[in-house]
Amino acid sequence: MSLFRKIFGSGHDDSDEENQSEYNSPKPSNLPVDEQFTFNFKKNGGKFIYCENLNEVKEQFENILEENDWFEKEVLCYESKLFHLLDENRLPYQSVTQPTFLFASCENLIADEGSVLFSSNQIRQNRAEQLPANIVILATTSQILESKSDGLRMIKKKYVKEFPTNITTIKYFEKAKEEDFLTYGSCYKNLYLLLLEDL
């Protein structure tokens, strides 16, 4: 059943639809992979900003800095391809001692859990709890994959000779309201995702 039919109703009533509200949101598993990621990522507390081009990325990055008063704050960033955005905003990222946020790319975005897959290429040998509490990620729509196993396959395919280490995901982007065994011991981060359209 299409999303439009769920919202606006259809011309006939099917027996299995009678017990459902017409405003029920579709189950994430029935959604295309990009919508599934968006749904699960937001459910996990992530802040999602879609960008059509690099100019929008720059503009939205500045908006994040302004919203959080992060101008002139130290930044943890290991990727030279991202340094230009930090230079443009005069953010110190070399020899930092107390970084306010991590600025990084990622290996992939995992749709079925709404998580971000990292490796040593983005976070070196740091564990999640060693990273700053705030993270800004720059990723592309082509990096969205169905599952973690797809992400691991992609890493294996991408890095034939120099396989990265410290492969990990971050899934929780706000403190759990109620601790349960699924979130016990997990590390949550205040995470912004700048998602650049590249398809």
KAFEN-V10478 format. One record per helix or strand. SS is the DSSP state (H for helix, E for strand). FROM is the first residue (numbers start at 1). LEN is the number of residues. Records with the same first field share a line. If there is no record, write none. Layout:
# KAFEN-V10478
SS->FROM-LEN ; FROM-LEN
This chain:
# KAFEN-V10478
H->3-6 ; 15-3 ; 28-3 ; 33-11 ; 54-15 ; 80-9 ; 120-4 ; 128-3 ; 141-3 ; 148-11
E->47-5 ; 75-2 ; 101-4 ; 108-3 ; 115-4 ; 134-7 ; 144-2 ; 168-3 ; 190-7
